[in-house]
């Protein structure tokens, strides 16, 4: 009996020790998990505050929420009027490729030197809902008669303008756009671009999207302005140790895509400081068409992933799918829509 009693007491002591150890382990684990969570949240909040502080440092007063001029597309046909430099210009072809792949109707015109424009109305109805200039300088250098006709049409029929400026080695360091309170600084090297979350035209593009690293090329154009009608859409920092225009004001971030809200002359515009080679420019371009057309020219937010079966079996070595590629799909689960921005 003494032996049995001793075993029972030993067993009871062992159970108590194990229970105490388990409780202590749970408390310690909970403490470290909570501490790690607080540190992670602090890091996220610090990063978010840093992004917001960068935006507050802008010389554009972007923190002020402003309402764009209302767009009424009911009096125009859902067609784009596209002015290109030539029939084979690279940027013009890129614009056409996006319009055609999106199944947007368009009418292409080679921009003449004097700025002659095709008929804009038919029986009191506007023929175009958006005007796109491959080279925004062709728009601002139009003769006064044609520019007045185009801008009168834009105001009366609620039509907007999208324009691009691609600098080259012969471009002047600074350009002031005629008739607009806007200054352009050319051939600038940029890095670490950020999408402005306050931009009203964003739809597919996610904000605040940050693209780290240098932007492709050193021929970017940045916009400087001192009017409440302008709002930056895409911002970036200067690359250090790279030449910049001597008159470029110092700032934390510079706008390379801007939106004119139509508060200056009643015409909304979106201007790009480069071509469509940079992938974020393509997304913002599609968003700009959607916003400026009053959603008449817009893409569905549904996304589909097409897998070419041939490439699984006969693709080139290095691109052919393997066992690990197949296994990673179920591991991703429902994270693909979030990653793709769907």
N, C-alpha and C positions, 0 to 999 in steps of 0.2 A: 504493500500500500504506500509506503514511503517513497518507493521508486516512481509509482504512478503519480503521486502528488508532486514530486519534483519535476517530472516531465510536463505536467499541466502548467506549473508555475513558469517553467522555462519557455513553453510554447506561448503562454500569455505575454510574457516579457518580450519575446521575439515579435509577436503581432503588434504590440505597442510601439516597439522600435521601428518596425517597418511603416506603420501608419504615420509616426512622427516624421520619418525620412521623406515619405511621399508628400505630406503637407508642406514640409520645408522646401522640397523641390518645386512644388506648385507655386509657392509664394515667390521664390527666387526667379523662376521662369516668368511669372507675371510681371515682376518688377523690371526685368531686362526688356521684355517685350514692350511694356509701356514706355520705358525710357527711350528705346529705339524709335517707337512711333512718334514720340514728341520731337525727337531730333529730326526725323524725316519731315514732319509737318512744318517744323521751323525752317528747314531748308527750302521746302516748297514755297512757304510764305515769303522768305527772303528773296528767292528768285523772282517771284511775282512782283514784289515791291521794287526790285531792281529794274524789271522791265517797265513798270509804270513810271519810275523815276526818270528813266531814259526818255520816255515819251513826254514827260513834263518839261524836259530840258529843251524841247524843240523851240525854234524861233517862230513857229507857225501858229502858236496858240491852239494846237490841235485838241487840247483838253476841253475846249468849249464845244458843246454839242450844238450843231446848227442843222436846221431843217432844209433839205434840198428843195429847189423849186419843183412844184408838182408836175408830173408827167402825165399827159393825156394822149394815149396812142390811138384813140378812137377815130381820128380824122386822117390817118395815114395807113398805107398798105404795109404789111410786114416784110419790107424789102430793104436791103442795105445798098446805099450808093457808095461805091468804092473807087477812090482816086488813087491810081498807082503811078509810079515813075515810068515804068515801061511794062510791056507785056510779059517780060521774063525776069523782072527784078526779084531777088530772093525773098525780101520781106513781103512783097506783094503776093508771091506764090504761097508763102506761109499763111498769110491771112486768108487767101482763097481756100487753102486746104482745110483750115478750121471751119470756115463757113460751109463748105461742101460736106465735110464729115458731120457737121451739126444739122445739115439739111436746111440751112437758112438761105432764102432767096436773096440774090444780090445782082447788081448791075455794075460792071466794071467799066471805068473810063480812064484813059490815060490823061493825067493832069497836064493841061496845056500851060504854056508860059504865062499867058495873060489871065488864066483862071476862068476861062469860059466854062459854063456849066450847062448840063442838059436840062430839058424841061422838068420842072419839079412838081407840077400839079397837073391833074387831069379831071376836068369837070368839077372843079372846086374841091377835089380831094388830093391830099398829099401822096405822092408816089413812093416816098421813102421815109422810113421811121428813124434811121440812123445814117449819118454821113461819116465815112472813115477816110482819113488821109494817111497814106503810107509815109508821106513827108509833110509834117505839119507846117514847114516853111512855105510850101506851095499854097497853103490856106492863107497864112498871114500876109503873103506877098501878092495876093490877088489884086487886080485893079479895083478901085473903090466901087465901081458900078456893080461888078459881079459879086463882090463880097457883101455889099449892101443887100443884093437880091437874095443871096444864100442865107444871110443872118436874119433877114425879115421873114423868110420862109421858116427858119428854125423856130423863131419866136412865135409866129402865128400858128404853126402846126405842132408845136411842142416836140421838135426834133432836136436830137443831140449830136455832138461831134466827138469822134475818137481820133486821136492823132499820135504819130510816132516821130521821134527825132533820133536818128542814128548818126552820131558824130564820126568824123574821120580825121586823118592827119591834117587836112586843109581847113578844118572847121575853126572858126574864131573861138578864142577862149571863152568869151561871153557873148550872149545874144539876148537882145530884148525883143520880145514878140510884139509886133506892131498892133496897137489897139488893145493890148491886154497888160494888166499890171503884174508882169511876170518876167523874171530874169532866168536865163539858162546858162549853166556853166558846163563846158564840154571837156571830154577826154579826162575823166576822173576815174581813178581806181578805187573800188569799193569792196567792202567785206561785211559779213554778219548782218544780213538783211532781216527786217522784221515787218510783219503785216500789221497795220494799224487796226486794232480791234474796234475802233470807233467809226470806221469807214462804213457808210450805209449801203455800199454796193456789193458787199461780200455775200456770196451765196454758196458756191462750191469751195472757195478758198477759206481755209480755217485760220482763225486768229486767236491769240497772238502767235502765229507761226514764225519760228526763228530758224533761219538757214545759216549755220555757222560756216566760216571759212571765206576765202576770197570769191567774189563774183567773177564769172568768166569775162576775160578781156579787161582792157584799161581804157575803154572808149565810152564810158558811161556819161550820161548827162544828168545833172541834179538841178532841181528847181528851187528858186528862192522867190518869195512873194511877201507882200505886206497888205493883204486884203482878206477879209473874212470869207470870201466866196471860195477860197481854195482850202482843200483838206488833203493831207498826205495819205496815200494808200499803202505804199511800200517805202520803207526807210532803210538806210544802211549807214555804216560808218566808213570813214576814209581809211584806206590802207596806209599804214605808216611808211615813211621813207619812199613815197611815190610822189611824183610832181603833181601839183594842183594849180589851177588858175590863181594868180597872185591876189586877185580881188575877191576870191571866194571867202565869205564870212565864216568865222569859226563857229562850229556847232557840234553837239554830241552826235546827232543823226542828221542825215540829209535825205530829202524826198526824191525818189527816182520814178515814182508813179504818183500823179496827183489827180484829184477830182475837182472840177469847177462846179460848184453847187448851183450855178445860175443866178447868183445874187448880184453880179456885176452888170450883166447886160441881158439877162433872161435866158441865156443858153447854157445848158449843162454840157460839160466836156470832160473827157478823161484823156490825159496825156502821158505817154510812156517815154522815158529817157533812154531807150535802147530798143532793140528789135524783139522778136519772140523766141530767140534762142534759149533764154533763161526760162526754166519750166514754170516758175511762179508767174511770169508775165503771161503765159498762155492761160493759166487759170483765171487770173484777174481780167484778161481780155474777154473771156467767155462770160465772167460775172458782169463786166461792164456792159456787154451787149444785152444781157438779160435785164439789168437794172434800167438802162437808158431806153429800152424799148417798152418799158412798162410790162415786162414778162411776156410780151408777144413773141419774142425770139428767145427761147429759153430751153435748157436741157433738163430732163428728168434727173432726180437725185438717185434713182435706182442704178446700181452698178452690177455688172456681170463679169465673171472671170472665165475666159475661154482657154481651155487647155487643148493644144494641138496634139492629138494622140500620136501622130507620126513622129513628133519630136521626142516622145517618150522612148521609142524603140530605135529610131534610125537617126536621131540628132547627132551632131558632131560631138566628138569626145570632149568632155568639159562642159557641155551644155545638155547632154542627155540626162534624163531623170534617173536617179538611183533609188535604192531602198530607203535611205534617210530622207530624201525629198518626199517620198510617198508618206512616210510616217509622220512628217512634221505637220501635215494638213489637219488630221484629227486633234493633234496637240494644240493647234492654234484655236480650235473651237470657234467661239463667237467673236474673237478679237479682230478678225479680218475686216469687218465693216468699220470698226473704230479706226483701224490703221489706215484704211483707204479713204476715210472721211465720208463714208456713206451715211 
